[in-house]
Amino acid sequence: MLTTTQAKFYIYVLARPNGKAFYVGKGKGRRTFKHEEEARQGCPCHKCNIIRKVWRGGGQVLRYIVFTTDNEIEAYAYEVETIALYGLANLSNGCQ
């Protein structure tokens, strides 16, 4: 379950119902939900195709906040580290 935090920025992971991550991002506010809005609007990118495939299978996209901070530079650095951890080839990043 996604909870709000007092920190200004966060790093999040979007995952399939089986827990397999497909996107890592930096956000604030309700950023984690914007990707599903893009998918509903028909965005043709790989990330949105994954989201629609999850929906067609009756599932929900999982959202995990993995890091919070008030420092945007620190947030960007953690995002880069998290993408490297999963491996860019295993993610749909590159589609905003």
N, CA, C and O atoms as a DFTB+ gen file, in Angstrom:
384 C
 N C O
     1  1       0.846      -1.187       0.000
     2  2       0.000       0.000       0.000
     3  2       0.881       1.237       0.000
     4  3       1.874       1.299       0.725
     5  1       0.530       2.195      -0.790
     6  2       1.274       3.440      -0.882
     7  2       0.837       4.363       0.244
     8  3      -0.355       4.584       0.453
     9  1       1.807       4.893       0.962
    10  2       1.484       5.855       2.009
    11  2       2.215       7.149       1.720
    12  3       3.273       7.148       1.091
    13  1       1.655       8.240       2.176
    14  2       2.327       9.512       1.992
    15  2       3.377       9.677       3.075
    16  3       3.265       9.101       4.157
    17  1       4.386      10.460       2.779
    18  2       5.451      10.718       3.733
    19  2       5.622      12.218       3.873
    20  3       5.075      12.990       3.086
    21  1       6.374      12.624       4.864
    22  2       6.658      14.033       5.057
    23  2       7.789      14.502       4.147
    24  3       7.927      15.699       3.898
    25  1       8.594      13.575       3.653
    26  2       9.710      13.945       2.784
    27  2       9.180      14.499       1.465
    28  3       8.094      14.136       1.013
    29  1       9.958      15.371       0.864
    30  2       9.527      16.029      -0.369
    31  2       9.629      15.113      -1.589
    32  3       8.757      15.140      -2.457
    33  1      10.694      14.297      -1.660
    34  2      10.931      13.433      -2.816
    35  2      10.956      11.974      -2.396
    36  3      11.249      11.648      -1.245
    37  1      10.645      11.098      -3.347
    38  2      10.753       9.664      -3.083
    39  2      11.168       8.926      -4.339
    40  3      10.981       9.400      -5.460
    41  1      11.729       7.767      -4.122
    42  2      12.047       6.839      -5.206
    43  2      11.058       5.700      -5.080
    44  3      10.809       5.192      -3.987
    45  1      10.497       5.306      -6.212
    46  2       9.466       4.272      -6.201
    47  2       9.738       3.226      -7.272
    48  3      10.463       3.449      -8.242
    49  1       9.125       2.086      -7.047
    50  2       9.210       0.967      -7.989
    51  2       7.787       0.575      -8.348
    52  3       6.938       0.412      -7.471
    53  1       7.528       0.425      -9.644
    54  2       6.262      -0.154     -10.106
    55  2       6.531      -1.609     -10.436
    56  3       7.550      -1.939     -11.042
    57  1       5.610      -2.482     -10.034
    58  2       5.826      -3.909     -10.235
    59  2       4.549      -4.594     -10.696
    60  3       3.436      -4.121     -10.463
    61  1       4.752      -5.720     -11.355
    62  2       3.641      -6.576     -11.764
    63  2       3.049      -7.249     -10.524
    64  3       3.674      -7.229      -9.464
    65  1       1.857      -7.845     -10.635
    66  2       1.253      -8.518      -9.483
    67  2       2.141      -9.612      -8.873
    68  3       2.008      -9.923      -7.690
    69  1       3.036     -10.193      -9.666
    70  2       3.936     -11.227      -9.128
    71  2       5.144     -10.623      -8.414
    72  3       6.005     -11.358      -7.930
    73  1       5.216      -9.285      -8.343
    74  2       6.296      -8.599      -7.654
    75  2       7.465      -8.213      -8.532
    76  3       8.387      -7.550      -8.058
    77  1       7.462      -8.606      -9.804
    78  2       8.576      -8.293     -10.694
    79  2       8.519      -6.812     -11.094
    80  3       7.545      -6.348     -11.687
    81  1       9.580      -6.095     -10.756
    82  2       9.650      -4.663     -11.046
    83  2       9.735      -4.418     -12.544
    84  3      10.382      -5.172     -13.272
    85  1       9.070      -3.346     -13.004
    86  2       9.185      -2.968     -14.414
    87  2       9.494      -1.488     -14.603
    88  3       9.715      -1.050     -15.732
    89  1       9.514      -0.709     -13.523
    90  2       9.819       0.715     -13.659
    91  2      10.318       1.257     -12.325
    92  3       9.803       0.890     -11.269
    93  1      11.322       2.132     -12.374
    94  2      11.839       2.833     -11.197
    95  2      11.778       4.316     -11.498
    96  3      12.163       4.746     -12.585
    97  1      11.299       5.103     -10.548
    98  2      11.209       6.528     -10.782
    99  2      11.427       7.365      -9.539
   100  3      11.436       6.855      -8.418
   101  1      11.605       8.665      -9.758
   102  2      11.692       9.653      -8.680
   103  2      10.423      10.488      -8.755
   104  3       9.991      10.884      -9.837
   105  1       9.841      10.747      -7.614
   106  2       8.625      11.526      -7.653
   107  2       8.383      12.314      -6.391
   108  3       9.160      12.278      -5.437
   109  1       7.272      13.028      -6.421
   110  2       6.751      13.709      -5.247
   111  2       5.241      13.779      -5.435
   112  3       4.739      13.666      -6.553
   113  1       4.546      13.959      -4.367
   114  2       3.092      13.998      -4.457
   115  2       2.538      12.657      -4.931
   116  3       2.908      11.608      -4.402
   117  1       1.665      12.690      -5.913
   118  2       0.986      11.481      -6.410
   119  2       1.604      10.951      -7.704
   120  3       0.907      10.340      -8.514
   121  1       2.884      11.175      -7.903
   122  2       3.571      10.781      -9.143
   123  2       3.369       9.313      -9.486
   124  3       3.211       8.976     -10.660
   125  1       3.369       8.441      -8.503
   126  2       3.261       7.006      -8.803
   127  2       1.973       6.660      -9.538
   128  3       1.921       5.651     -10.241
   129  1       0.943       7.471      -9.391
   130  2      -0.335       7.201     -10.043
   131  2      -0.412       7.761     -11.464
   132  3      -1.283       7.363     -12.236
   133  1       0.480       8.670     -11.812
   134  2       0.438       9.311     -13.138
   135  2       0.662       8.312     -14.270
   136  3       0.127       8.487     -15.364
   137  1       1.449       7.269     -14.015
   138  2       1.733       6.291     -15.063
   139  2       0.458       5.560     -15.502
   140  3       0.270       5.288     -16.688
   141  1      -0.400       5.251     -14.554
   142  2      -1.659       4.587     -14.917
   143  2      -2.590       5.549     -15.647
   144  3      -3.350       5.131     -16.522
   145  1      -2.538       6.818     -15.300
   146  2      -3.315       7.807     -16.047
   147  2      -2.840       7.854     -17.500
   148  3      -3.654       7.913     -18.422
   149  1      -1.517       7.827     -17.702
   150  2      -0.961       7.801     -19.063
   151  2      -1.435       6.562     -19.815
   152  3      -1.787       6.642     -20.991
   153  1      -1.443       5.421     -19.134
   154  2      -1.882       4.177     -19.775
   155  2      -3.354       4.255     -20.169
   156  3      -3.734       3.778     -21.239
   157  1      -4.178       4.847     -19.321
   158  2      -5.607       5.007     -19.639
   159  2      -5.809       5.927     -20.836
   160  3      -6.769       5.770     -21.591
   161  1      -4.905       6.886     -21.010
   162  2      -5.019       7.845     -22.116
   163  2      -4.449       7.293     -23.415
   164  3      -4.465       7.976     -24.439
   165  1      -3.939       6.048     -23.381
   166  2      -3.499       5.408     -24.607
   167  2      -2.038       5.581     -24.963
   168  3      -1.644       5.279     -26.090
   169  1      -1.225       6.055     -24.041
   170  2       0.213       6.196     -24.322
   171  2       0.748       4.857     -24.845
   172  3       0.527       3.823     -24.214
   173  1       1.448       4.860     -25.988
   174  2       1.881       3.601     -26.604
   175  2       3.223       3.063     -26.098
   176  3       3.729       2.088     -26.653
   177  1       3.811       3.669     -25.062
   178  2       5.137       3.249     -24.616
   179  2       5.107       1.875     -23.939
   180  3       4.051       1.372     -23.555
   181  1       6.273       1.299     -23.808
   182  2       6.422      -0.041     -23.229
   183  2       5.863      -0.109     -21.808
   184  3       5.161      -1.057     -21.456
   185  1       6.177       0.898     -20.997
   186  2       5.688       0.941     -19.608
   187  2       4.161       0.873     -19.573
   188  3       3.592       0.093     -18.810
   189  1       3.505       1.679     -20.387
   190  2       2.040       1.700     -20.404
   191  2       1.467       0.406     -20.967
   192  3       0.401      -0.035     -20.539
   193  1       2.159      -0.203     -21.915
   194  2       1.719      -1.513     -22.412
   195  2       1.763      -2.555     -21.300
   196  3       0.872      -3.401     -21.211
   197  1       2.770      -2.506     -20.468
   198  2       2.849      -3.434     -19.331
   199  2       1.686      -3.192     -18.378
   200  3       1.044      -4.138     -17.920
   201  1       1.417      -1.929     -18.082
   202  2       0.311      -1.595     -17.174
   203  2      -1.010      -2.132     -17.725
   204  3      -1.789      -2.748     -16.997
   205  1      -1.257      -1.893     -19.026
   206  2      -2.514      -2.390     -19.616
   207  2      -2.572      -3.916     -19.612
   208  3      -3.648      -4.486     -19.433
   209  1      -1.449      -4.578     -19.806
   210  2      -1.413      -6.044     -19.754
   211  2      -1.759      -6.530     -18.342
   212  3      -2.480      -7.516     -18.187
   213  1      -1.253      -5.851     -17.325
   214  2      -1.596      -6.197     -15.942
   215  2      -3.101      -6.071     -15.749
   216  3      -3.730      -6.965     -15.183
   217  1      -3.679      -4.977     -16.211
   218  2      -5.119      -4.774     -16.077
   219  2      -5.916      -5.847     -16.807
   220  3      -6.889      -6.379     -16.271
   221  1      -5.497      -6.168     -18.046
   222  2      -6.222      -7.198     -18.823
   223  2      -6.217      -8.543     -18.100
   224  3      -7.157      -9.328     -18.227
   225  1      -5.163      -8.799     -17.351
   226  2      -5.072     -10.039     -16.585
   227  2      -5.816      -9.985     -15.265
   228  3      -5.785     -10.942     -14.491
   229  1      -6.488      -8.865     -15.003
   230  2      -7.269      -8.727     -13.778
   231  2      -6.442      -8.286     -12.578
   232  3      -6.935      -8.301     -11.451
   233  1      -5.203      -7.897     -12.802
   234  2      -4.328      -7.508     -11.697
   235  2      -4.239      -6.015     -11.495
   236  3      -4.849      -5.226     -12.216
   237  1      -3.462      -5.648     -10.493
   238  2      -3.197      -4.256     -10.190
   239  2      -1.691      -4.033     -10.182
   240  3      -0.922      -4.919      -9.806
   241  1      -1.286      -2.862     -10.594
   242  2       0.120      -2.484     -10.534
   243  2       0.483      -2.264      -9.062
   244  3      -0.232      -1.576      -8.333
   245  1       1.588      -2.851      -8.642
   246  2       2.071      -2.657      -7.277
   247  2       2.992      -1.451      -7.258
   248  3       3.759      -1.236      -8.197
   249  1       2.919      -0.661      -6.191
   250  2       3.749       0.531      -6.023
   251  2       4.489       0.435      -4.703
   252  3       3.891       0.217      -3.650
   253  1       5.797       0.601      -4.779
   254  2       6.621       0.565      -3.573
   255  2       7.457       1.824      -3.495
   256  3       8.171       2.153      -4.442
   257  1       7.379       2.531      -2.385
   258  2       8.292       3.636      -2.138
   259  2       9.479       3.040      -1.405
   260  3       9.333       2.462      -0.328
   261  1      10.675       3.189      -2.009
   262  2      11.858       2.536      -1.468
   263  2      12.835       3.508      -0.808
   264  3      13.796       3.081      -0.168
   265  1      12.594       4.824      -0.962
   266  2      13.505       5.809      -0.394
   267  2      12.801       7.155      -0.344
   268  3      12.073       7.508      -1.272
   269  1      13.010       7.907       0.725
   270  2      12.449       9.251       0.824
   271  2      13.532      10.214       1.287
   272  3      14.441       9.842       2.030
   273  1      13.417      11.460       0.835
   274  2      14.400      12.483       1.190
   275  2      13.837      13.865       0.865
   276  3      12.904      13.998       0.074
   277  1      14.409      14.870       1.475
   278  2      14.087      16.255       1.120
   279  2      15.099      16.821       0.129
   280  3      14.933      17.942      -0.353
   281  1      16.130      16.065      -0.172
   282  2      17.225      16.511      -1.019
   283  2      17.066      15.907      -2.417
   284  3      17.180      14.693      -2.586
   285  1      16.804      16.749      -3.408
   286  2      16.547      16.245      -4.760
   287  2      17.784      15.594      -5.386
   288  3      17.659      14.604      -6.106
   289  1      18.955      16.130      -5.124
   290  2      20.184      15.524      -5.661
   291  2      20.368      14.121      -5.092
   292  3      20.746      13.198      -5.813
   293  1      20.103      13.966      -3.811
   294  2      20.188      12.651      -3.177
   295  2      19.149      11.701      -3.789
   296  3      19.424      10.518      -3.986
   297  1      17.970      12.222      -4.083
   298  2      16.917      11.403      -4.693
   299  2      17.344      10.912      -6.072
   300  3      17.174       9.736      -6.394
   301  1      17.900      11.814      -6.889
   302  2      18.370      11.398      -8.217
   303  2      19.448      10.330      -8.117
   304  3      19.444       9.366      -8.883
   305  1      20.363      10.495      -7.184
   306  2      21.441       9.515      -7.010
   307  2      20.869       8.151      -6.614
   308  3      21.319       7.119      -7.112
   309  1      19.894       8.149      -5.732
   310  2      19.298       6.876      -5.303
   311  2      18.511       6.240      -6.451
   312  3      18.485       5.017      -6.588
   313  1      17.882       7.062      -7.262
   314  2      17.161       6.538      -8.426
   315  2      18.135       5.817      -9.368
   316  3      17.853       4.712      -9.831
   317  1      19.269       6.445      -9.645
   318  2      20.284       5.840     -10.519
   319  2      20.755       4.514      -9.928
   320  3      20.877       3.522     -10.647
   321  1      21.021       4.492      -8.621
   322  2      21.466       3.261      -7.961
   323  2      20.401       2.167      -8.038
   324  3      20.716       0.996      -8.249
   325  1      19.149       2.557      -7.866
   326  2      18.062       1.566      -7.884
   327  2      17.867       1.004      -9.287
   328  3      17.637      -0.195      -9.448
   329  1      17.957       1.854     -10.294
   330  2      17.870       1.374     -11.680
   331  2      19.009       0.401     -11.956
   332  3      18.802      -0.642     -12.577
   333  1      20.198       0.735     -11.502
   334  2      21.346      -0.156     -11.696
   335  2      21.139      -1.483     -10.970
   336  3      21.532      -2.534     -11.476
   337  1      20.536      -1.441      -9.804
   338  2      20.272      -2.659      -9.037
   339  2      19.378      -3.624      -9.820
   340  3      19.662      -4.819      -9.890
   341  1      18.311      -3.106     -10.401
   342  2      17.403      -3.949     -11.186
   343  2      17.961      -4.263     -12.565
   344  3      17.654      -5.306     -13.141
   345  1      18.771      -3.371     -13.088
   346  2      19.301      -3.515     -14.443
   347  2      18.368      -2.833     -15.424
   348  3      17.199      -3.200     -15.541
   349  1      18.890      -1.838     -16.128
   350  2      18.062      -1.080     -17.068
   351  2      17.410      -1.990     -18.110
   352  3      16.294      -1.720     -18.553
   353  1      18.088      -3.053     -18.501
   354  2      17.524      -3.974     -19.500
   355  2      16.280      -4.690     -18.985
   356  3      15.501      -5.211     -19.783
   357  1      16.076      -4.729     -17.667
   358  2      14.921      -5.404     -17.064
   359  2      13.765      -4.441     -16.773
   360  3      12.720      -4.849     -16.267
   361  1      13.964      -3.171     -17.095
   362  2      12.966      -2.147     -16.778
   363  2      12.439      -1.489     -18.047
   364  3      13.039      -1.601     -19.116
   365  1      11.322      -0.811     -17.914
   366  2      10.748      -0.082     -19.045
   367  2      11.062       1.405     -18.951
   368  3      10.397       2.210     -19.601
   369  1      12.043       1.783     -18.169
   370  2      12.443       3.183     -18.059
   371  2      12.878       3.699     -19.430
   372  3      13.289       2.939     -20.307
   373  1      12.772       4.996     -19.576
   374  2      13.071       5.597     -20.874
   375  2      11.806       6.118     -21.517
   376  3      11.854       6.832     -22.518
   377  1      10.684       5.761     -20.945
   378  2       9.366       6.213     -21.391
   379  2       8.787       7.057     -20.268
   380  3       8.563       6.540     -19.174
   381  1       8.549       8.283     -20.494
   382  2       8.018       9.142     -19.434
   383  2       6.579       9.326     -19.680
   384  3       5.905      10.017     -18.916
